[in-house]
Amino acid sequence: MTVPYAKLFKGATGFPLQSSGMLKDLWFGWGLGVFIWVIGCFVLVFGSWLMLFVCIPVVVCVSFVCWVLGILCDVLASFQKKKENKNEELILTFKNLNIQ
């Protein structure tokens, strides 16, 4: 079930969020990091050695940020889901009271 928070980042993964999606977010974050690292190496081969000192910190930072954003979105999604479940329980309780 996709929630409003998921529409902001879509869990930084592009998939509907689940509370148990931390491994998926870790895979995405480091997968994106490896992709950027490969691009960085390509630039390094055709660029200068100075790019090495730019690419590695960028890879680590982008990977970490993607992972953290994914985890934050999963946490917000689980809070939203709990809130929706409480609202549904309250509605059912009031309906039962009205029937009696």
C-alpha positions as CSV (number, residue, x, y, z in Angstrom):
1,M,0.0,0.0,0.0
2,T,1.4,3.3,-1.1
3,V,1.1,6.3,1.3
4,P,1.5,10.1,0.8
5,Y,5.1,10.0,2.1
6,A,5.9,7.4,-0.6
7,K,4.9,9.9,-3.3
8,L,7.7,12.3,-2.2
9,F,10.6,9.9,-2.6
10,K,8.8,6.6,-3.4
11,G,11.2,5.2,-0.8
12,A,14.1,6.3,-3.0
13,T,13.6,3.0,-4.6
14,G,10.7,3.5,-7.0
15,F,8.8,0.6,-5.3
16,P,5.8,0.9,-3.0
17,L,7.1,1.1,0.5
18,Q,7.0,-1.6,3.1
19,S,8.1,-1.4,6.7
20,S,10.5,-4.3,6.0
21,G,12.2,-2.6,3.0
22,M,15.5,-1.7,4.6
23,L,17.4,-4.4,2.7
24,K,15.8,-3.1,-0.5
25,D,16.9,0.4,0.3
26,L,20.4,-0.7,1.2
27,W,20.6,-2.5,-2.1
28,F,19.3,0.5,-4.0
29,G,21.6,2.9,-2.2
30,W,24.8,0.9,-2.7
31,G,23.6,-0.1,-6.2
32,L,23.3,3.5,-7.2
33,G,26.7,4.1,-5.5
34,V,28.3,1.4,-7.6
35,F,26.7,2.9,-10.7
36,I,28.1,6.3,-9.9
37,W,31.5,4.8,-9.1
38,V,31.6,3.1,-12.5
39,I,30.8,6.4,-14.2
40,G,33.5,8.0,-12.0
41,C,36.0,5.5,-13.1
42,F,35.1,6.1,-16.7
43,V,35.7,9.8,-16.1
44,L,38.9,9.0,-14.3
45,V,40.2,7.0,-17.2
46,F,39.5,9.8,-19.7
47,G,40.0,12.6,-17.2
48,S,42.6,13.3,-14.5
49,W,43.7,11.5,-11.3
50,L,42.2,14.4,-9.3
51,M,38.7,13.0,-10.2
52,L,39.5,10.0,-8.0
53,F,39.4,12.3,-4.9
54,V,36.0,13.6,-6.1
55,C,34.3,10.4,-7.2
56,I,34.9,8.2,-4.1
57,P,33.4,10.7,-1.5
58,V,30.5,11.4,-3.9
59,V,29.8,7.7,-4.3
60,V,29.8,7.2,-0.5
61,C,27.7,10.2,0.2
62,V,25.1,9.6,-2.4
63,S,24.8,5.9,-1.4
64,F,24.4,6.8,2.3
65,V,21.8,9.6,1.5
66,C,19.8,7.3,-0.7
67,W,19.8,4.6,2.0
68,V,18.8,7.0,4.8
69,L,16.0,8.5,2.7
70,G,14.7,5.1,1.9
71,I,14.7,4.1,5.6
72,L,13.1,7.4,6.6
73,C,10.3,6.9,4.0
74,D,9.7,3.4,5.2
75,V,9.5,4.6,8.9
76,L,7.1,7.4,7.9
77,A,5.0,4.9,5.8
78,S,4.7,2.5,8.8
79,F,3.6,5.4,11.1
80,Q,1.0,6.4,8.4
81,K,-0.2,2.9,8.1
82,K,-0.6,2.5,11.9
83,K,-2.6,5.8,12.0
84,E,-4.9,4.6,9.2
85,N,-5.4,1.3,11.1
86,K,-6.4,3.2,14.2
87,N,-8.8,5.3,12.3
88,E,-10.4,2.2,10.8
89,E,-10.8,0.7,14.2
90,L,-12.4,3.8,15.6
91,I,-14.9,3.9,12.6
92,L,-15.8,0.3,13.2
93,T,-16.3,0.9,16.9
94,F,-18.6,3.8,16.2
95,K,-20.6,1.8,13.7
96,N,-21.0,-1.0,16.2
97,L,-22.2,1.5,18.8
98,N,-24.7,2.9,16.3
99,I,-26.1,-0.5,15.5
100,Q,-26.7,-1.4,19.1
